[in-house]
Amino acid sequence: MIRRVLFLVSLLAAGPLAAAEAVPDDIPPFEMVRTLQTLQAQIADGNAAAVAAQRELLVVMERKFLAADRTVWQDGRNARAAVTYTLSGGSPRLMRGLLAQTPPIAVDANLAAGALAYIENREDEARKNLLPLDARSLPMSLGGQVALVQAGLVAREDLGRAIHLLDDARLLVPGTLVEEAALRREVFLVAQKGDLDHFEFLSRQYLRRFGTSIYAEDFRQRFATAIARLGIADGDDRFPRLEAILKSSDPENQRELFLQLAQAAVVHGKLATARSAAADAAKLAPLGGGDAMRAGLYDAAASIIAGNDIGEVGKRLSSLNRRQLSRRDADLLDAAVAVANAVGEVPSAPVPLDPVSVVSADAQRGDTWITGNMRTAEADLSAVDALLEKATSP
C-alpha cells in the first residue's frame, strides 16, 4: 500500500490529466484517499508543493470516482473514503450521485447526506445529520474529520462542546492536517473563554508542532489579534508568560509573531504590550532591514502618549521609509504621524466670547443672533452670580 501511495504522489508531478490516465484502474478509492491524507500531512509540515499536488489529486480522484463501477461503493472502506474525499474539499458531484444510487453505498446514510450538506453550505441539514453521530465510534481517520466538522457547526452557540470535539479530532488523527486545523481553531476558542492556562498550553503545542505549516501565517495573525483584542497579555505578570510561549518556536517565527503582536496591539490600543513586543522583535531583526523598520514603527506609534518627548517620537516616525512598509503599515504610519502632530500642537489662546448683553446692544448682531432662551439663560446666570457673591461676602 505504501508503494502505491508513493506511486500516486509521483504521478501528480506530470499534472492531473496525465495522472488521471496513468493511475491504474485497480487502485481502490480508499487507497487514493490515503494518498490525499499523506499530501495533507505534508501541508501541515509546510510543504508548499503539496498544496498544488493536493489540488491535482482531487481532480484525478473526481475523474476516477465518477467513472467507478457501482459495486465499488459496496465496500465500506471505499464508501467511507467517499465521505472523507467530500469533507476534504472534493467535488459534491460524487456524493450526490452516490446518495441516489441503488443499492445504497455501504456507509451511514446520515453521515453521507450530512457531508454533502456541509460542503454545500446547507448548515441546518448538516447539523441535523452530523451532530447526533459519535465521531469516536467511526474509523479514526474519518472520525477525526467528522469531529472537526461538528466543532465548526456548534462553535457559535456551544463553545464548550466545540472545544471538546476539537480535542477528539486532535486525538483521533495525530500528525495530520486535521489535527493541525483542530489545534489552530481550538487555540482561539479557549481564548474567547479567557482560559489563559489552556490558551498557553495549546499555543505552545501549535508553535512547536505546526510552526512551519502552510497555515501558520494565518495562525500568527489571528493569534496576535486575539492577544491584543482580548487583553491576554495585559498586566505585568502576563506578558512574560506570553513571551515564553512565543520563544518556544524558532527565531524566524518568533520575530514574525512579535511583529504581528506589536502591530495588533497598537491597533487595539494595548500600548504597553505593543512596546514590549516591538522591543523583542527588534532584537531578532537584522539591522536596517524591513522587519527592524516595522518594529521601530510600532514602538514609535505606541510611544506617542507614553509621556515621551513628542518631538523625538515625531522625528522617529518621519525617518521611516514608507516604501519599505506594507500598505497596512503605511496607513498606520500616516495615522501615527497625524496623532503625533495633534499631540505636539500648542493650542492657541481661546478668544473670549462676548456676553449676551454686549451682543444684544449691537443692532447688527443682536436681532439675528440672540434668542429668547439665551436672554433667559444669561439672566439666570446673573442671578446665580449675585447669590454666590452674597453668600461668600463677610
C-alpha positions as CSV (number, residue, x, y, z in Angstrom):
1,M,0.0,0.0,0.0
2,I,2.8,2.4,0.8
3,R,4.4,1.8,-2.6
4,R,1.1,2.6,-4.2
5,V,0.8,5.9,-2.2
6,L,4.3,6.9,-3.3
7,F,3.5,5.9,-6.9
8,L,0.4,8.1,-6.9
9,V,2.3,11.0,-5.5
10,S,5.0,10.7,-8.2
11,L,2.3,10.7,-10.9
12,L,1.0,14.0,-9.8
13,A,4.2,15.7,-11.0
14,A,3.0,15.1,-14.5
15,G,-0.2,17.1,-14.0
16,P,-3.8,16.0,-13.3
17,L,-4.7,15.0,-16.9
18,A,-1.7,12.8,-17.3
19,A,-2.0,11.4,-13.8
20,A,-5.7,10.5,-14.4
21,E,-4.8,8.5,-17.4
22,A,-1.8,6.8,-15.8
23,V,-3.4,5.8,-12.5
24,P,-4.2,2.1,-12.7
25,D,-7.9,1.3,-12.5
26,D,-7.3,-1.3,-9.8
27,I,-6.3,1.3,-7.2
28,P,-9.3,1.4,-4.9
29,P,-10.7,4.7,-3.7
30,F,-9.7,4.2,-0.1
31,E,-6.0,4.0,-1.2
32,M,-6.3,7.2,-3.2
33,V,-7.8,8.9,-0.1
34,R,-4.8,7.7,1.9
35,T,-2.6,9.4,-0.7
36,L,-4.6,12.5,-0.2
37,Q,-4.1,12.3,3.6
38,T,-0.4,11.8,3.0
39,L,-0.2,15.0,1.0
40,Q,-2.2,16.9,3.6
41,A,0.2,15.8,6.3
42,Q,3.0,17.3,4.2
43,I,1.0,20.5,4.0
44,A,0.8,20.5,7.8
45,D,4.6,20.2,7.8
46,G,5.0,23.3,5.5
47,N,5.5,21.7,2.1
48,A,4.1,24.3,-0.4
49,A,4.4,21.9,-3.3
50,A,2.0,19.5,-1.6
51,V,-0.8,22.2,-1.9
52,A,-0.6,22.1,-5.6
53,A,-0.3,18.3,-5.6
54,Q,-3.4,18.0,-3.4
55,R,-5.4,20.2,-5.8
56,E,-4.3,18.0,-8.7
57,L,-5.0,14.8,-6.8
58,L,-8.6,15.9,-6.1
59,V,-9.1,16.4,-9.9
60,V,-7.8,12.9,-10.5
61,M,-9.9,11.4,-7.8
62,E,-13.1,13.1,-9.1
63,R,-12.5,11.6,-12.6
64,K,-11.7,8.1,-11.2
65,F,-14.5,8.0,-8.6
66,L,-17.2,9.2,-11.0
67,A,-16.2,6.5,-13.5
68,A,-16.0,3.7,-10.9
69,D,-18.5,0.8,-11.1
70,R,-21.3,1.0,-8.6
71,T,-20.2,-2.2,-6.9
72,V,-17.0,-0.4,-5.7
73,W,-19.1,1.6,-3.2
74,Q,-20.5,-1.5,-1.6
75,D,-17.1,-1.9,0.1
76,G,-17.3,0.0,3.4
77,R,-13.7,1.2,3.0
78,N,-14.5,2.9,-0.3
79,A,-17.8,4.3,0.9
80,R,-16.1,5.9,3.9
81,A,-13.3,7.2,1.6
82,A,-16.0,8.9,-0.5
83,V,-17.2,10.8,2.7
84,T,-13.6,11.7,3.6
85,Y,-13.0,12.9,0.0
86,T,-16.1,15.1,0.2
87,L,-15.2,16.6,3.5
88,S,-11.6,17.2,2.2
89,G,-12.8,19.6,-0.5
90,G,-13.7,17.1,-3.2
91,S,-16.4,17.8,-5.7
92,P,-20.0,17.4,-4.4
93,R,-20.9,15.6,-7.7
94,L,-19.7,12.3,-6.4
95,M,-21.7,12.3,-3.2
96,R,-24.8,13.5,-5.0
97,G,-24.6,10.6,-7.3
98,L,-23.8,8.0,-4.6
99,L,-26.8,9.1,-2.5
100,A,-29.1,8.4,-5.4
101,Q,-27.5,5.0,-6.1
102,T,-29.4,1.7,-5.6
103,P,-28.4,-0.3,-3.6
104,P,-27.2,2.4,-1.1
105,I,-23.5,2.8,-0.6
106,A,-22.0,1.0,2.4
107,V,-21.9,3.9,4.9
108,D,-24.3,5.5,7.3
109,A,-26.9,7.5,5.2
110,N,-26.9,10.4,7.7
111,L,-23.1,10.6,7.5
112,A,-23.1,10.7,3.7
113,A,-26.0,13.2,3.5
114,G,-24.6,15.4,6.2
115,A,-21.2,15.5,4.5
116,L,-22.8,16.7,1.3
117,A,-25.0,19.2,3.1
118,Y,-22.0,20.6,4.9
119,I,-19.9,21.3,1.8
120,E,-22.9,22.8,0.0
121,N,-23.4,25.2,3.0
122,R,-26.8,23.8,3.9
123,E,-25.9,24.2,7.6
124,D,-29.3,23.2,9.2
125,E,-29.4,19.9,7.3
126,A,-25.7,19.3,8.1
127,R,-26.4,19.8,11.8
128,K,-29.4,17.5,11.7
129,N,-27.4,14.7,10.1
130,L,-24.0,15.1,11.6
131,L,-24.3,16.3,15.2
132,P,-26.0,13.1,16.5
133,L,-23.1,11.0,15.3
134,D,-20.3,9.9,17.7
135,A,-17.1,10.6,15.9
136,R,-15.2,8.3,18.2
137,S,-17.2,5.3,17.0
138,L,-16.1,5.8,13.4
139,P,-12.7,4.7,12.0
140,M,-10.1,7.1,13.3
141,S,-9.2,8.9,10.0
142,L,-12.9,9.6,9.3
143,G,-13.8,10.2,12.9
144,G,-11.3,13.0,13.2
145,Q,-12.6,14.7,10.1
146,V,-16.2,14.4,11.3
147,A,-15.3,15.8,14.8
148,L,-13.6,18.8,13.1
149,V,-16.8,19.5,11.1
150,Q,-19.0,19.0,14.1
151,A,-17.0,21.5,16.1
152,G,-17.5,24.1,13.4
153,L,-21.3,23.5,13.4
154,V,-21.7,24.1,17.2
155,A,-18.9,26.7,17.9
156,R,-21.3,29.7,17.8
157,E,-23.7,28.5,20.4
158,D,-21.8,25.9,22.5
159,L,-18.2,26.9,23.0
160,G,-17.5,24.1,25.5
161,R,-18.8,21.3,23.2
162,A,-16.9,22.7,20.2
163,I,-13.6,22.6,22.3
164,H,-14.4,19.0,23.3
165,L,-15.0,18.0,19.7
166,L,-11.7,19.6,18.6
167,D,-9.9,17.6,21.3
168,D,-11.5,14.5,19.8
169,A,-10.3,15.4,16.3
170,R,-6.8,16.0,17.5
171,L,-6.6,12.7,19.5
172,L,-8.1,10.6,16.7
173,V,-5.7,11.7,13.9
174,P,-2.5,13.0,15.4
175,G,0.1,14.4,13.0
176,T,-2.4,15.1,10.2
177,L,-3.7,18.3,8.6
178,V,-7.0,17.6,10.6
179,E,-5.0,17.8,13.9
180,E,-3.3,21.0,12.7
181,A,-6.7,22.6,11.8
182,A,-8.3,21.4,15.0
183,L,-5.4,22.8,17.2
184,R,-5.3,26.1,15.3
185,R,-9.1,26.6,15.8
186,E,-9.1,25.4,19.4
187,V,-6.5,28.0,20.5
188,F,-8.9,30.8,19.6
189,L,-11.9,29.2,21.2
190,V,-10.2,28.8,24.5
191,A,-9.0,32.4,24.2
192,Q,-12.6,33.5,23.9
193,K,-13.3,31.7,27.2
194,G,-10.5,33.6,28.8
195,D,-8.7,30.4,29.9
196,L,-5.2,31.7,29.8
197,D,-3.5,28.4,31.0
198,H,-5.3,26.4,28.3
199,F,-4.5,29.1,25.8
200,E,-0.8,29.0,26.7
201,F,-0.7,25.2,26.5
202,L,-2.4,24.9,23.1
203,S,-0.4,27.8,21.6
204,R,2.8,26.2,22.7
205,Q,1.7,22.9,21.1
206,Y,0.8,24.6,17.8
207,L,4.0,26.6,17.5
208,R,6.2,23.6,18.4
209,R,4.5,21.0,16.2
210,F,3.0,23.1,13.3
211,G,5.0,26.3,13.3
212,T,6.0,25.6,9.7
213,S,2.5,24.7,8.4
214,I,1.2,26.3,5.3
215,Y,-1.5,27.8,7.5
216,A,0.9,29.1,10.2
217,E,0.8,32.6,8.9
218,D,-2.9,32.7,9.4
219,F,-2.4,31.4,12.9
220,R,0.1,34.1,13.7
221,Q,-2.2,36.9,12.5
222,R,-5.2,35.6,14.4
223,F,-3.0,34.8,17.5
224,A,-1.7,38.4,17.7
225,T,-5.2,39.8,17.2
226,A,-6.7,37.6,19.9
227,I,-4.0,38.6,22.4
228,A,-4.4,42.3,21.7
229,R,-8.2,42.4,21.5
230,L,-8.9,40.1,24.5
231,G,-6.2,41.6,26.6
232,I,-4.5,38.3,27.2
233,A,-1.1,40.0,27.6
234,D,-2.3,42.8,29.8
235,G,-0.7,43.1,33.2
236,D,2.9,42.9,34.4
237,D,2.6,39.2,35.1
238,R,1.1,38.1,31.8
239,F,3.5,39.4,29.1
240,P,6.4,37.3,30.4
241,R,4.2,34.2,30.2
242,L,3.3,35.1,26.6
243,E,7.0,35.7,25.8
244,A,7.8,32.2,27.0
245,I,5.2,30.8,24.5
246,L,6.5,32.8,21.6
247,K,10.1,32.0,22.3
248,S,9.3,28.3,22.1
249,S,9.5,28.5,18.3
250,D,12.4,29.1,16.0
251,P,13.9,32.7,15.8
252,E,12.2,33.5,12.5
253,N,8.8,32.5,13.8
254,Q,9.5,34.4,17.0
255,R,10.3,37.6,15.1
256,E,7.2,37.4,12.9
257,L,5.0,36.6,15.9
258,F,6.3,39.5,17.9
259,L,5.8,41.8,14.9
260,Q,2.3,40.6,14.4
261,L,1.6,41.1,18.1
262,A,3.1,44.6,18.2
263,Q,1.0,45.7,15.2
264,A,-2.2,44.3,16.5
265,A,-1.6,45.8,20.0
266,V,-1.1,49.3,18.5
267,V,-4.3,49.0,16.5
268,H,-6.2,47.9,19.6
269,G,-4.7,50.5,21.9
270,K,-2.6,48.0,24.1
271,L,0.4,50.3,24.1
272,A,2.5,48.6,26.8
273,T,2.1,45.2,25.0
274,A,2.9,46.9,21.7
275,R,6.2,48.4,23.0
276,S,7.3,45.1,24.7
277,A,6.6,43.1,21.6
278,A,8.3,45.6,19.3
279,A,11.4,45.5,21.5
280,D,11.5,41.7,21.3
281,A,11.1,41.8,17.5
282,A,13.8,44.4,17.2
283,K,16.3,42.1,19.0
284,L,15.7,39.4,16.4
285,A,15.5,41.6,13.3
286,P,18.6,42.3,11.0
287,L,19.8,45.9,11.3
288,G,18.5,48.1,8.6
289,G,16.0,45.6,7.3
290,G,12.3,45.8,6.8
291,D,11.5,44.0,10.0
292,A,13.6,46.4,12.0
293,M,11.7,49.2,10.5
294,R,8.4,47.6,11.3
295,A,9.5,47.2,14.9
296,G,10.5,50.8,15.0
297,L,7.2,51.9,13.6
298,Y,5.2,50.0,16.2
299,D,7.4,51.2,19.1
300,A,7.1,54.8,18.0
301,A,3.4,54.6,17.4
302,A,2.9,53.2,20.9
303,S,5.1,55.9,22.4
304,I,3.1,58.9,21.3
305,I,1.1,59.2,24.6
306,A,3.5,57.4,26.9
307,G,4.9,60.6,28.3
308,N,7.9,60.6,25.9
309,D,9.3,63.6,24.1
310,I,6.7,64.0,21.4
311,G,9.2,65.9,19.2
312,E,11.6,62.9,19.3
313,V,8.8,60.5,18.5
314,G,7.8,62.6,15.6
315,K,11.4,62.5,14.3
316,R,11.5,58.7,14.6
317,L,8.3,58.5,12.6
318,S,9.5,60.9,9.9
319,S,12.7,58.9,9.5
320,L,10.8,55.7,8.4
321,N,10.9,54.9,4.7
322,R,7.3,54.2,3.8
323,R,8.4,52.4,0.6
324,Q,9.7,49.5,2.8
325,L,6.3,49.2,4.5
326,S,3.2,47.2,3.6
327,R,0.0,49.1,2.7
328,R,-1.3,48.4,6.2
329,D,1.8,49.6,7.9
330,A,2.0,52.7,5.7
331,D,-1.6,53.6,6.8
332,L,-0.6,53.0,10.4
333,L,2.4,55.4,9.9
334,D,0.1,58.1,8.4
335,A,-2.2,57.7,11.4
336,A,0.6,57.8,13.9
337,V,2.1,61.0,12.3
338,A,-1.3,62.7,12.4
339,V,-1.7,61.8,16.1
340,A,1.8,62.9,17.0
341,N,1.3,66.2,15.2
342,A,-2.0,66.8,17.0
343,V,-0.5,65.9,20.4
344,G,2.5,68.2,19.8
345,E,0.5,71.1,18.6
346,V,0.4,74.0,21.1
347,P,-3.3,75.2,21.3
348,S,-3.9,78.8,20.6
349,A,-5.3,81.0,23.4
350,P,-9.1,80.9,23.5
351,V,-10.9,84.0,22.3
352,P,-13.3,85.2,25.0
353,L,-16.9,85.3,23.9
354,D,-18.9,88.5,24.2
355,P,-21.7,88.2,26.8
356,V,-25.3,88.3,25.5
357,S,-25.8,91.8,26.9
358,V,-22.9,93.1,24.7
359,V,-24.1,91.3,21.6
360,S,-27.7,92.4,22.1
361,A,-26.6,96.0,22.3
362,D,-25.2,95.7,18.8
363,A,-28.0,96.3,16.5
364,Q,-26.4,94.4,13.6
365,R,-25.7,91.2,15.6
366,G,-28.3,91.3,18.4
367,D,-31.5,90.8,16.3
368,T,-30.2,87.9,14.3
369,W,-28.1,86.1,16.9
370,I,-29.7,86.5,20.3
371,T,-32.6,84.2,21.1
372,G,-35.1,84.3,23.9
373,N,-33.6,81.3,25.6
374,M,-30.2,82.9,25.5
375,R,-31.5,86.1,27.2
376,T,-33.3,84.0,29.9
377,A,-30.1,81.8,30.5
378,E,-27.9,84.9,30.9
379,A,-30.4,86.5,33.4
380,D,-30.5,83.2,35.4
381,L,-26.7,83.1,35.4
382,S,-26.5,86.7,36.6
383,A,-28.9,85.9,39.4
384,V,-26.8,82.9,40.5
385,D,-23.7,85.1,40.4
386,A,-25.4,87.6,42.7
387,L,-26.5,84.9,45.1
388,L,-23.0,83.3,45.2
389,E,-21.4,86.7,45.8
390,K,-23.8,87.4,48.6
391,A,-23.2,84.0,50.2
392,T,-19.5,84.5,50.2
393,S,-19.4,88.1,51.4
394,P,-18.5,88.6,55.1
